[in-house]
Amino acid sequence: MKSQEETLEEWCRTLLQAFELEDTQIDIDAVLSLAGVAAHSVVRPAAPLTTFVAGFAAGVAAGTGQADQKTSMDAATALARKLSKDYAAVESGTGASGTVESGTGETDAG
């Protein structure tokens, strides 16, 4: 029987192949970690939504030449992680202004 890690790696390869993205490197642990932060900082369903939006943003950035794939993924993951944590802080009243710096200017998250 395959481990969860082996299954996820196989599934990731299957997805990448189906989307003709075989040369793309995915840091599965980083994606799962981001999902965990979003699920615990916002609400559970925020996990797939957050990872999808971060992945989409990374794809747009890489596709338009703003940055290479790895840099785009790292930046999108980092921003989504920060936003999730900031959201939790604002909701709990413990800090964060609700304003975050993105690559395209400031966005009011609140």
C-alpha positions in Angstrom: 0.0 0.0 0.0 1.3 3.5 -1.0 1.9 6.1 1.7 0.0 9.4 1.6 3.2 11.1 0.4 3.6 8.6 -2.5 0.0 9.0 -3.4 0.2 12.8 -3.5 3.4 12.8 -5.5 1.8 10.4 -8.0 -1.4 12.5 -8.1 0.6 15.6 -8.7 2.5 14.0 -11.6 -0.8 12.9 -13.1 -2.3 16.4 -12.9 0.8 18.0 -14.3 0.9 15.5 -17.2 -2.8 16.0 -17.9 -2.3 19.8 -18.1 0.9 19.4 -20.1 3.0 20.9 -17.3 5.5 18.1 -16.8 8.4 20.5 -16.4 6.7 22.3 -13.6 8.1 21.7 -10.1 5.5 21.7 -7.3 6.5 21.9 -3.7 3.7 19.7 -2.3 4.7 20.4 1.3 4.5 24.1 0.7 1.0 23.8 -0.8 -0.2 21.7 2.0 1.3 24.0 4.6 -0.4 27.0 3.0 -3.7 25.1 3.0 -3.3 24.3 6.7 -2.6 28.0 7.5 -5.6 29.1 5.6 -7.9 26.4 7.1 -6.8 27.3 10.6 -6.6 31.1 10.2 -9.7 31.8 8.1 -12.1 28.8 7.9 -11.6 25.2 6.6 -13.0 25.8 3.1 -10.5 28.6 2.7 -7.7 26.0 2.2 -8.6 24.9 -1.4 -9.7 28.4 -2.3 -6.4 30.0 -1.0 -4.2 27.4 -2.7 -6.1 27.7 -6.0 -5.9 31.5 -6.0 -2.2 31.5 -5.0 -1.5 29.0 -7.8 -3.5 31.0 -10.3 -1.6 34.2 -9.4 1.7 32.4 -9.7 0.7 31.1 -13.1 -0.3 34.5 -14.3 3.0 36.0 -13.0 5.1 33.3 -14.6 3.1 33.3 -17.8 3.4 37.0 -18.3 7.1 37.0 -17.6 6.9 38.9 -14.3 9.1 36.2 -12.7 10.2 32.6 -13.3 7.9 29.8 -12.1 9.7 29.2 -8.8 9.9 32.8 -7.8 6.2 33.3 -8.8 5.1 30.3 -6.7 7.2 31.3 -3.7 5.9 34.9 -3.8 2.3 33.8 -4.2 2.5 31.3 -1.4 4.2 33.8 0.9 1.6 36.4 0.2 -1.3 34.0 0.7 0.3 32.8 4.0 0.7 36.4 5.2 -2.9 37.3 4.2 -4.2 34.3 6.0 -2.4 35.1 9.2 -3.3 38.7 9.0 -6.9 37.8 8.5 -6.9 35.8 11.7 -5.2 38.6 13.6 -7.7 41.2 12.4 -10.6 38.8 13.2 -9.3 38.1 16.7 -8.5 41.8 17.3 -4.8 41.2 17.9 -3.3 43.2 15.2 -2.6 43.7 11.5 -4.0 46.7 9.7 -5.8 44.9 6.9 -3.6 46.5 4.3 -1.0 44.3 2.6 1.6 45.1 0.0 1.2 43.1 -3.2 3.3 43.1 -6.3 0.9 45.6 -7.9 0.4 48.1 -5.2 -1.5 48.2 -1.9 -4.8 46.3 -1.4 -7.2 46.9 1.4 -8.1 43.4 2.7 -10.7 44.7 5.1 
